Amino acid sequence: MTDIKVHDDCSPAGEIPRRFMGAATRLFMEKGYGPTTVREIITASGESRYAFYRYFGSKEGIYRSILNKLLADYNNRMAKCRRQPGNASARLWYLCDQAADFFQSHLEAVRLFYGIHYGPPQGVPHFDFCLFHRAFTQAVRTIIADGIRLGEFRDGGVDEMTLAVYGVCRVVTERRLTPSDTPFDRSYLARTLRVVLQGMEGELFSGPRKSVPEARRSLRIVGTNETVRL
């Protein structure tokens, strides 16, 4: 298999490439990467053969572009989260909410790549899906280390605390992939994460919750007017 190295987003921009990538994502998910043909992608997109080869060159090329676009969006979100102002708990909530928003925004593509990553081989060009995991855990580690240094979190081990936050965020957001008795809900993510964050709090925040300014104890859920207490 051919290794794919994904760095910055070099995917073609514009409405025509977007239609091609949307069609390819749906076909890859429905039929698998191997059985899907370039002709089917072109037909499903409603665009021309010339345009397809101009933008992507091959089936592997469009697969590479889909991955580039996803990873670039995710990395941009994680970088923004690391720079987010506020206390460590609020920054971690913002990080998890951004990850959940990414998941919802790209649900069709996420389903596809979960199927490729965990499913049987399909002759798909190799891609290191751990790039997403590493981007998220690096951002979590940075925020937790800041929280410990500033006394907001007790030192329970950066690795162990990172895993706790990662586990909560991943389990809750992955409920969106399949039917569940507990459907995906961003406020459910907030309540579950709050349990973990309260267990991590250090001396700075261990007193009565009213001792912490309200502005530093709440955050608005992305894309809504709902405010979540932390």
C-alpha positions in Angstrom: 0.0 0.0 0.0 1.1 3.6 -0.6 1.8 5.7 2.4 0.0 9.0 2.6 1.6 11.9 4.5 -0.9 14.5 5.4 0.4 17.9 6.6 -1.3 21.2 5.7 -4.6 21.4 3.9 -3.7 21.2 0.2 -7.2 20.1 -0.9 -8.7 22.0 -3.8 -11.2 24.6 -2.6 -14.5 25.6 -4.2 -17.9 24.3 -4.9 -16.9 21.8 -7.6 -14.3 20.0 -5.6 -16.7 20.0 -2.6 -19.3 18.2 -4.7 -16.7 15.6 -5.9 -15.5 15.0 -2.3 -19.0 14.7 -1.0 -20.0 12.2 -3.7 -16.8 10.2 -3.1 -17.3 10.1 0.7 -20.9 8.8 0.2 -19.8 6.1 -2.3 -16.8 5.0 -0.3 -19.1 4.6 2.7 -21.9 2.8 0.9 -19.7 0.5 -1.4 -16.2 0.6 0.1 -13.1 2.2 -1.4 -12.1 -0.7 -3.6 -15.4 -1.3 -5.5 -16.0 2.4 -6.1 -14.9 3.7 -9.5 -13.9 7.1 -10.7 -16.8 7.0 -13.2 -19.3 6.5 -10.3 -17.8 9.4 -8.4 -18.1 11.7 -11.5 -21.7 10.6 -12.1 -22.8 11.1 -8.5 -21.2 14.6 -8.4 -22.9 15.8 -11.5 -19.6 17.3 -12.6 -17.4 16.6 -15.7 -14.7 14.0 -16.1 -12.3 16.8 -17.1 -12.9 18.6 -13.8 -12.3 15.5 -11.7 -8.9 14.8 -13.3 -8.0 18.5 -13.1 -8.6 18.7 -9.4 -7.8 15.1 -8.2 -6.1 13.1 -10.9 -7.2 9.7 -9.5 -9.3 7.9 -6.9 -6.4 7.9 -4.5 -6.0 11.6 -5.1 -9.6 12.4 -4.0 -9.2 10.1 -1.0 -6.1 12.0 -0.1 -7.9 15.3 -0.5 -10.7 14.2 1.8 -8.2 13.2 4.5 -6.2 16.5 4.1 -9.3 18.6 4.5 -10.5 16.7 7.6 -7.1 16.7 9.3 -6.5 20.3 8.6 -9.8 21.3 10.1 -9.2 19.2 13.1 -5.7 20.5 13.6 -6.9 24.1 13.3 -9.5 23.5 16.0 -7.0 21.9 18.3 -4.5 24.8 17.8 -7.3 27.3 18.6 -8.2 25.4 21.7 -4.6 25.5 23.0 -4.7 29.3 22.7 -8.1 29.7 24.3 -8.1 32.1 27.3 -9.7 31.2 30.6 -9.1 28.7 33.4 -8.0 25.1 32.6 -11.5 23.6 33.2 -13.1 26.1 30.8 -10.4 25.4 28.2 -10.8 21.7 28.5 -14.6 22.0 28.0 -14.0 24.2 25.0 -11.6 21.6 23.6 -14.1 18.7 24.0 -16.9 20.8 22.6 -14.9 21.7 19.5 -14.0 18.0 19.1 -17.8 17.1 19.3 -18.6 19.9 16.9 -16.1 18.6 14.4 -17.5 15.1 14.8 -21.0 16.4 14.0 -19.9 18.6 11.2 -18.1 15.8 9.4 -20.3 12.9 10.5 -20.5 11.2 7.1 -16.7 11.3 6.6 -16.1 10.2 10.2 -18.3 7.2 9.7 -16.4 6.3 6.6 -13.0 6.5 8.1 -14.1 4.6 11.2 -15.2 1.9 8.9 -11.9 1.9 7.0 -9.8 2.0 10.2 -11.6 -0.7 12.1 -13.0 -2.7 9.1 -11.5 -5.3 6.8 -8.8 -4.2 4.3 -10.2 -2.6 1.1 -7.0 -1.8 -0.8 -7.1 1.7 0.7 -3.9 3.7 0.7 -2.4 3.7 4.2 -3.3 6.6 6.5 -2.2 7.1 10.1 -5.5 7.7 11.8 -3.6 8.2 15.1 -2.8 11.7 13.8 -6.2 12.8 15.1 -5.7 11.1 18.4 -2.3 12.7 18.9 -3.6 16.2 18.0 -6.3 15.9 20.6 -4.2 14.4 23.4 -1.4 16.9 22.9 -3.9 19.7 23.3 -5.4 18.1 26.4 -1.9 17.5 27.9 -1.0 21.2 27.4 -4.1 22.4 29.2 -3.8 20.0 32.0 -0.1 20.8 32.6 -1.0 24.5 32.7 -3.8 23.7 35.2 -1.4 21.8 37.5 1.2 24.5 37.2 -1.3 27.2 38.2 -2.8 25.2 41.0 -6.2 24.7 39.3 -5.7 21.0 39.2 -4.1 18.6 41.6 -1.3 16.6 40.2 -2.8 13.2 39.5 -0.4 12.5 36.7 -0.6 14.3 33.4 -0.9 11.1 31.4 -3.6 9.6 33.6 -5.6 12.9 33.7 -5.3 13.2 29.9 -6.6 9.7 29.4 -9.6 10.4 31.7 -10.6 13.5 29.6 -9.9 11.7 26.3 -12.0 8.7 27.3 -15.0 10.8 28.3 -14.9 12.9 25.2 -14.4 9.9 22.8 -17.1 7.7 24.4 -19.8 10.4 24.4 -19.1 11.6 20.9 -18.9 8.1 19.4 -22.5 7.5 20.5 -23.4 9.6 17.4 -22.1 6.8 15.2 -24.7 4.2 16.2 -28.2 4.1 17.8 -27.9 4.3 21.6 -30.1 4.3 24.7 -28.3 7.6 25.5 -28.4 9.7 22.3 -25.6 12.2 21.6 -26.2 15.5 23.3 -23.6 18.2 23.9 -25.0 19.0 27.3 -24.6 15.4 28.2 -21.0 15.7 27.3 -20.7 18.8 29.5 -22.3 17.0 32.5 -20.1 13.9 32.1 -16.9 16.0 31.7 -17.8 18.1 34.7 -17.7 14.9 36.9 -14.1 14.3 35.8 -13.0 18.0 36.1 -14.4 18.3 39.6 -12.3 15.3 40.6 -9.2 16.9 39.1 -9.6 20.3 40.9 -6.8 21.5 43.0 -6.7 23.8 46.0 -7.5 26.9 44.0 -11.0 25.6 43.1 -11.6 23.2 46.0 -13.5 25.6 48.1 -17.1 26.7 47.6 -18.0 27.1 44.0 -19.2 30.7 44.6 -15.5 31.7 45.3 -14.7 31.3 41.6 -16.0 34.2 39.4 -19.0 33.1 37.3 -17.4 34.3 34.1 -14.6 31.7 34.6 -17.1 28.9 35.5 -19.3 28.8 32.4 -18.9 28.5 28.7 -21.3 28.7 25.8 -21.8 25.6 23.7 -20.5 26.0 20.1 -23.3 27.1 17.8 -25.9 27.6 20.5 -27.0 30.1 23.1 -26.8 27.5 25.8 -24.3 28.1 28.7 -22.8 25.2 30.6 -21.6 25.6 34.2 -18.1 24.1 34.8 
